[in-house]
């Protein structure tokens, strides 16, 4: 069940124990404070992207039911990981009760009754002005507008994929959803392998996963969403019910039971114990980071931009090697080093890297290499 308290004895939910263990696990990792666990609902999901797409679709649905827009704009500080716009729109559209009122541009033609919802990623660099988009009421809204009629929402990954950056939230909390797949101590080398709780952004919902701490072949995940945002909790339930339908195979008991067993295994030893799963993982990540940092220290072709931050090594090419990469896969890494790695040319969401990194830097002048134990280059 979705949007129910797992501690309520009247709740008939087979996954209630898994939801409680999920919160135990977040507290264990340092991703949630013990005092905050009562503020969140938990729903079980599958896959590394399914959970965050449910949260995106639910937020788009919540906004579209209260404002004139059917185009919802998602603010993303770049470079930034992204998700399937079409799948998110497909999820939110059938559940929409369209908003229609005289202030809407679509009101006169009855076009407001269209149930179609579209999400639009909008990238920006923190050194540049925030973007502006026109609402369905004909008014221009800057991305960090606090107006209830604003067509904006915000998405953040903590820490970011690929840069490992700790980014600054821009919008009100009720317009922000977050991906916590990397909120594991081993991805915070720069913080002595501890999750920096003071820097965790406040979000309407979070998506978490076993994937980045155990194996990419284990498609188990869960989401948390705030109890004090009932309209959003209801929207999340609608999205999750759509995904959990018979047509989508229903959510398997094996998924939540298996995830719970893995979490309990990891929690069997203190997180700082070097022989614990997380502690040993951190030691290996330190070794990998040190090797990569040392190996590229004097490289004339590119530079490592994020030593000790996140799950990936993120490289920026140097002049005169700028502008040479022209594909999804880096020819330098593949042809020279024998490593297949992406340039991350899709990660800028319409923003121009040269305005932040310097003249001549383009979308393909970067390369991401996976450094987590279960990742592929």
NUKOL-518406 format. One record per residue (C-alpha): x, y, z; residue number from 1. Coordinates in pm, whole numbers, m for minus. Layout:
N
NODE     c1     c2     c3 drenmar
NODE      X      Y      Z     NUM
...
! end
This chain:
377
NODE     c1     c2     c3 drenmar
NODE      0      0      0       1
NODE    107    359    m60       2
NODE     73    660    166       3
NODE     19    454    481       4
NODE    216    442    805       5
NODE    399    113    843       6
NODE    375    143   1222       7
NODE     m8    156   1221       8
NODE   m135   m181   1354       9
NODE   m451   m140   1146      10
NODE   m255   m121    821      11
NODE   m282   m438    615      12
NODE     45   m412    424      13
NODE    265   m714    352      14
NODE    561   m482    293      15
NODE    526   m296    627      16
NODE    833   m471    771      17
NODE   1038   m384    462      18
NODE    935    m19    492      19
NODE   1046    m10    856      20
NODE   1379   m171    767      21
NODE   1425     81    483      22
NODE   1407    363    737      23
NODE   1643    173    971      24
NODE   1884    148    681      25
NODE   1871    519    598      26
NODE   1944    603    961      27
NODE   2230    350    958      28
NODE   2386    512    649      29
NODE   2344    864    787      30
NODE   2093    953    514      31
NODE   1811   1014    763      32
NODE   1803   1128   1125      33
NODE   1630    898   1370      34
NODE   1412   1188   1480      35
NODE   1285   1235   1122      36
NODE   1174    882   1040      37
NODE    814    948   1147      38
NODE    784   1230    891      39
NODE    798   1005    585      40
NODE    590    748    402      41
NODE    774    466    222      42
NODE    678    281    m97      43
NODE    871     m5   m252      44
NODE    981     24   m616      45
NODE   1195   m154   m873      46
NODE   1496    m45  m1073      47
NODE   1738    242  m1039      48
NODE   1518    493  m1221      49
NODE   1161    379  m1155      50
NODE   1137    541   m812      51
NODE   1255    887   m915      52
NODE   1032    876  m1224      53
NODE    734    808   m997      54
NODE    832   1111   m788      55
NODE    873   1331  m1098      56
NODE    542   1219  m1244      57
NODE    365   1273   m911      58
NODE    506   1624   m873      59
NODE    411   1712  m1232      60
NODE     63   1572  m1167      61
NODE     25   1768   m843      62
NODE    128   2095  m1009      63
NODE    m80   2044  m1324      64
NODE   m394   1989  m1117      65
NODE   m361   2331   m954      66
NODE   m228   2563  m1228      67
NODE   m296   2644  m1595      68
NODE     16   2470  m1730      69
NODE     37   2125  m1882      70
NODE    403   2191  m1961      71
NODE    597   2152  m1635      72
NODE    955   2283  m1633      73
NODE   1220   2101  m1429      74
NODE   1513   2310  m1307      75
NODE   1839   2115  m1308      76
NODE   2182   2250  m1219      77
NODE   2411   2093  m1477      78
NODE   2578   1867  m1553      79
NODE   2293   1654  m1428      80
NODE   2158   1304  m1461      81
NODE   1812   1279  m1617      82
NODE   1521   1044  m1666      83
NODE   1270    949  m1936      84
NODE   1040   1245  m2006      85
NODE    803   1028  m2209      86
NODE    765    763  m1939      87
NODE    703   1032  m1676      88
NODE    438   1196  m1895      89
NODE    270    864  m1969      90
NODE    249    798  m1596      91
NODE    102   1133  m1496      92
NODE   m139   1199  m1784      93
NODE   m406    931  m1712      94
NODE   m438   1047  m1351      95
NODE   m481   1419  m1427      96
NODE   m793   1607  m1327      97
NODE   m730   1913  m1548      98
NODE   m730   2260  m1390      99
NODE   m941   2515  m1576     100
NODE  m1008   2874  m1474     101
NODE  m1058   3217  m1629     102
NODE   m698   3324  m1573     103
NODE   m575   3044  m1801     104
NODE   m492   3121  m2163     105
NODE   m656   2792  m2260     106
NODE   m988   2870  m2088     107
NODE  m1160   3046  m2378     108
NODE  m1117   2752  m2617     109
NODE  m1177   2482  m2356     110
NODE   m826   2353  m2430     111
NODE   m762   2340  m2054     112
NODE   m948   2009  m2049     113
NODE   m661   1841  m2231     114
NODE   m518   1577  m1995     115
NODE   m172   1575  m2153     116
NODE    117   1651  m1916     117
NODE    470   1715  m2040     118
NODE    789   1757  m1837     119
NODE   1070   1971  m1980     120
NODE   1425   1959  m1842     121
NODE   1590   2303  m1819     122
NODE   1961   2315  m1739     123
NODE   2147   2604  m1578     124
NODE   2489   2682  m1432     125
NODE   2505   2851  m1090     126
NODE   2710   3137  m1236     127
NODE   2431   3227  m1481     128
NODE   2090   3390  m1426     129
NODE   1807   3150  m1349     130
NODE   1591   3067  m1651     131
NODE   1241   3206  m1708     132
NODE    938   3036  m1863     133
NODE    587   3158  m1943     134
NODE    303   3008  m1744     135
NODE    m34   2901  m1879     136
NODE   m172   3229  m1742     137
NODE     56   3431  m1972     138
NODE    283   3544  m1687     139
NODE    661   3491  m1696     140
NODE    801   3302  m1398     141
NODE   1165   3287  m1293     142
NODE   1268   2937  m1189     143
NODE   1287   3009   m814     144
NODE    947   3178   m803     145
NODE    747   3104   m488     146
NODE    417   3169   m665     147
NODE    167   2883   m644     148
NODE     98   2945  m1015     149
NODE    460   2885  m1115     150
NODE    510   2605  m1371     151
NODE    848   2510  m1218     152
NODE    970   2215  m1015     153
NODE   1326   2113   m926     154
NODE   1520   1788   m940     155
NODE   1845   1717   m757     156
NODE   2076   1419   m721     157
NODE   2271   1408   m393     158
NODE   2562   1391   m457     159
NODE   2527   1465   m826     160
NODE   2593   1216  m1104     161
NODE   2848   1264  m1260     162
NODE   3024   1546  m1077     163
NODE   2974   1440   m714     164
NODE   2881   1803   m641     165
NODE   2673   1910   m343     166
NODE   2431   2151   m507     167
NODE   2228   2435   m359     168
NODE   1847   2401   m367     169
NODE   1671   2686   m549     170
NODE   1297   2622   m525     171
NODE   1062   2580   m227     172
NODE   1069   2231    m79     173
NODE    719   2150   m205     174
NODE    847   2191   m562     175
NODE   1160   1971   m526     176
NODE   1221   1596   m560     177
NODE   1556   1428   m504     178
NODE   1746   1118   m609     179
NODE   1937    960   m319     180
NODE   2086    662   m500     181
NODE   2437    781   m405     182
NODE   2367    870    m42     183
NODE   2611    608     84     184
NODE   2916    688    301     185
NODE   3162    542     48     186
NODE   3076    817   m202     187
NODE   3190   1093     33     188
NODE   3568   1046     40     189
NODE   3602   1425     73     190
NODE   3400   1409    397     191
NODE   3594   1123    556     192
NODE   3342    872    422     193
NODE   3051   1013    618     194
NODE   2726   1144    470     195
NODE   2724   1523    533     196
NODE   2379   1541    692     197
NODE   2383   1920    720     198
NODE   2407   1944    340     199
NODE   2121   1706    258     200
NODE   1853   1912     80     201
NODE   1495   1912    204     202
NODE   1275   1753    m62     203
NODE    913   1648   m113     204
NODE   1031   1298   m197     205
NODE   1346   1089   m218     206
NODE   1432    784   m428     207
NODE   1683    531   m289     208
NODE   1828    205   m415     209
NODE   2034   m100   m324     210
NODE   2180    m80   m674     211
NODE   2474    154   m608     212
NODE   2575    m18   m286     213
NODE   2534   m383   m381     214
NODE   2484   m469   m747     215
NODE   2329   m320  m1058     216
NODE   2170   m660  m1122     217
NODE   1955   m620   m809     218
NODE   1663   m406   m926     219
NODE   1527   m313   m585     220
NODE   1451     34   m461     221
NODE   1222    238   m239     222
NODE   1096    595   m221     223
NODE   1014    821     72     224
NODE    773   1114     57     225
NODE    657   1367    311     226
NODE    350   1303    525     227
NODE    286   1677    567     228
NODE    228   1722    190     229
NODE    m99   1527    152     230
NODE   m169   1633   m207     231
NODE    174   1511   m311     232
NODE    141   1189   m111     233
NODE   m187   1125   m291     234
NODE    m23   1190   m629     235
NODE    263    954   m545     236
NODE      8    686   m456     237
NODE   m164    735   m793     238
NODE    164    700   m978     239
NODE    279    398   m778     240
NODE    m57    225   m824     241
NODE    m22    275  m1199     242
NODE    322    113  m1196     243
NODE    209   m168   m961     244
NODE    m83   m270  m1183     245
NODE   m140   m623  m1312     246
NODE    m38   m500  m1655     247
NODE    306   m409  m1519     248
NODE    343   m740  m1337     249
NODE    263   m617   m984     250
NODE    547   m562   m736     251
NODE    712   m891   m645     252
NODE    740  m1002   m283     253
NODE   1085  m1130   m374     254
NODE   1196   m775   m447     255
NODE   1110   m622   m113     256
NODE   1203   m933     85     257
NODE   1538   m960    m91     258
NODE   1611   m590    m47     259
NODE   1530   m614    323     260
NODE   1764   m912    365     261
NODE   2051   m728    196     262
NODE   1994   m422    415     263
NODE   1988   m632    731     264
NODE   2308   m808    625     265
NODE   2481   m474    574     266
NODE   2359   m341    910     267
NODE   2490   m644   1099     268
NODE   2812   m454   1173     269
NODE   2864    m85   1257     270
NODE   2887    133    949     271
NODE   3235    260   1049     272
NODE   3369    m94   1104     273
NODE   3627   m157    829     274
NODE   3499   m515    803     275
NODE   3138   m406    746     276
NODE   3005   m403    390     277
NODE   2997    m22    377     278
NODE   3326     20    563     279
NODE   3511   m218    333     280
NODE   3351    m55     30     281
NODE   3478    284    149     282
NODE   3834    149    180     283
NODE   3821     18   m176     284
NODE   3678    347   m305     285
NODE   3964    535   m137     286
NODE   4214    312   m311     287
NODE   4043    359   m649     288
NODE   4019    737   m611     289
NODE   4386    762   m514     290
NODE   4495    552   m812     291
NODE   4284    753  m1059     292
NODE   4395   1085   m914     293
NODE   4762    987   m925     294
NODE   4737    831  m1269     295
NODE   4595   1143  m1432     296
NODE   4786   1399  m1224     297
NODE   5010   1515  m1510     298
NODE   4794   1415  m1806     299
NODE   4827   1673  m2087     300
NODE   4492   1575  m2242     301
NODE   4241   1612  m1960     302
NODE   4201   1684  m1591     303
NODE   4009   1515  m1311     304
NODE   3751   1767  m1185     305
NODE   3611   1595   m875     306
NODE   3870   1402   m675     307
NODE   3700   1216   m390     308
NODE   3348   1333   m474     309
NODE   3068   1094   m565     310
NODE   3065    761   m746     311
NODE   3227    867  m1074     312
NODE   3545   1024  m1200     313
NODE   3449   1324  m1414     314
NODE   3711   1455  m1655     315
NODE   3737   1779  m1854     316
NODE   3954   1796  m2165     317
NODE   4226   2060  m2197     318
NODE   4323   2278  m2493     319
NODE   4421   2190  m2763     320
NODE   4209   1875  m2719     321
NODE   3878   2059  m2683     322
NODE   3616   1996  m2949     323
NODE   3766   1667  m3069     324
NODE   3514   1434  m2904     325
NODE   3201   1422  m3117     326
NODE   3015   1115  m2997     327
NODE   2848    956  m2697     328
NODE   3162    745  m2637     329
NODE   3497    915  m2577     330
NODE   3735    828  m2860     331
NODE   4034    919  m2641     332
NODE   3942    673  m2368     333
NODE   3839    401  m2614     334
NODE   4115    431  m2874     335
NODE   4405    535  m2650     336
NODE   4329    377  m2312     337
NODE   4103     93  m2419     338
NODE   3824    203  m2187     339
NODE   3467    253  m2307     340
NODE   3333    563  m2132     341
NODE   3066    823  m2217     342
NODE   3135   1189  m2284     343
NODE   2818   1283  m2092     344
NODE   2717   1509  m2381     345
NODE   2349   1473  m2288     346
NODE   2391   1608  m1936     347
NODE   2375   1986  m1992     348
NODE   2002   2014  m2069     349
NODE   2035   2311  m2305     350
NODE   2289   2506  m2098     351
NODE   2619   2614  m2257     352
NODE   2928   2471  m2076     353
NODE   3151   2749  m2211     354
NODE   2970   3004  m1991     355
NODE   3089   2818  m1682     356
NODE   3402   2621  m1772     357
NODE   3552   2870  m2017     358
NODE   3557   2960  m2385     359
NODE   3577   2665  m2621     360
NODE   3435   2404  m2386     361
NODE   3145   2211  m2540     362
NODE   2902   1940  m2436     363
NODE   3133   1657  m2543     364
NODE   3450   1785  m2376     365
NODE   3390   1568  m2068     366
NODE   3414   1200  m1981     367
NODE   3258   1004  m1696     368
NODE   3413    684  m1563     369
NODE   3224    461  m1322     370
NODE   3414    397   m999     371
NODE   3160    214   m784     372
NODE   3227   m158   m744     373
NODE   2919   m256   m942     374
NODE   2943      4  m1220     375
NODE   3062    m31  m1576     376
NODE   3268    243  m1749     377
! end
